[in-house]
Amino acid sequence: MAKNATPSETVSIDSPDKSRTVNPGEKRHLEHEIGENYLSQSVKMPVTVINGDQPGPRLFLSAAVHGNEINGVRVLQRVADRYEPNEIHGVLVCIHVANVPGYEAEERYLPIYDRDLNRSFPGLSSGSEASRMAKAIYDQFIGPCDFGLDFHSSTRNKLALMHARADMDDDGVSRLVDAFGSELVLSGGGSEGSLRREATKDDVPTATIEMGEEDRFQPVLIERAVGGVENVMAAHDMLPETEPESSGFLKVLEDGGEKQWLRADTGGLVEMKWGPHPIVDGGETVCVISDHFTREKRVVEAPYTGLLIGILANPRALPGRPLFHLVKLSEDEREAAKSTFEDIGFQAQRTFHWMGEAGDDIVESTLDAGEEAGEREPEEK
């Protein structure tokens, strides 16, 4: 029996404006007060609570802790719409947008002295505005849960390969990540004040899921994340009618493992040369930086065989700008990773503008499909 759910338990939610309950067999969409703005108006956070008919664990999902990282917002919208209480054993809590002020301003941080909500947990009732907001979220929706997933995206003109950041030395976290099915895990305790670190310390095993780019929805990444959530629920007996799937290739990179950001040594225009998968061999050309007259070119090579987990999404570079984040792979890991990406279809992530050869292939196939459609005879009306 989970610590937070019994057959007759009602989920109670308290906030300054009102107290609400979600009874067993009930699904509620709530706007929960987490602070006030300069006009003394309530700042309200959208939350869905699905209290299953049957007992089980309590899972939280959170998105937009950084306000411009919105792939997770779509994941939670899909998940909240997908399940009903009669399908779930336990409780599912979806925190659709944690950083409401940042989300409204389309900014990563709280637009109040650029405070980072993800360095403010578990929060203080007498702390800064970020700390108070973190406490309002943590006490009501994080602390009472049994485990959780916190969804993020890369930021500042970078694309992140879907991966998990989690403390794999914690058995509960390891089980959670294995069930979600990420190909790569960057293992470590996390930064002080981050949601996953503080929740895990409080015996709520939590993993961060990084995926894609800021300020956009990427459909295939979203679909994979929705499937990952379902697998987590199935593996933790929340969906008794669903058999959990086993994960494929998985590389766990411990703290101190070999990875690095490769940076530009010159300014100019960047042309990616990797593809079709985010795997490169030592000595392979990953990108070329050229001036506007194409008189000077600087070739950037991979220092070793590895997996591209972070990629510049802005085709302009300055000296020192990160170009790509590379994790070292053994030969066996390389082959396993290649097989995995052939199965899941890395091209279909639909980041057309910046995927090396993969982007070229997608654009070409899209244009071909458009030409074929143009050649068809118009249908009679």
Secondary structure as UniProt FT lines:
FT   TURN            3..4
FT   TURN            7..8
FT   STRAND          11..14
FT   STRAND          19..22
FT   TURN            24..25
FT   STRAND          26..36
FT   TURN            38..39
FT   STRAND          42..51
FT   STRAND          54..63
FT   TURN            67..68
FT   HELIX           71..82
FT   HELIX           85..87
FT   STRAND          89..95
FT   HELIX           100..105
FT   TURN            111..114
FT   HELIX           117..119
FT   TURN            125..126
FT   HELIX           129..137
FT   HELIX           138..142
FT   TURN            143..144
FT   STRAND          147..152
FT   STRAND          158..166
FT   TURN            168..169
FT   HELIX           171..180
FT   STRAND          184..187
FT   TURN            192..193
FT   HELIX           195..201
FT   TURN            202..203
FT   STRAND          206..212
FT   TURN            214..215
FT   HELIX           219..235
FT   TURN            236..237
FT   TURN            240..241
FT   STRAND          251..253
FT   TURN            255..256
FT   STRAND          259..263
FT   STRAND          268..272
FT   STRAND          279..280
FT   TURN            282..283
FT   STRAND          285..290
FT   TURN            292..293
FT   STRAND          297..301
FT   STRAND          306..312
FT   STRAND          316..317
FT   TURN            319..320
FT   STRAND          322..328
FT   HELIX           331..344
FT   HELIX           346..349
FT   HELIX           352..354
FT   HELIX           356..375
//
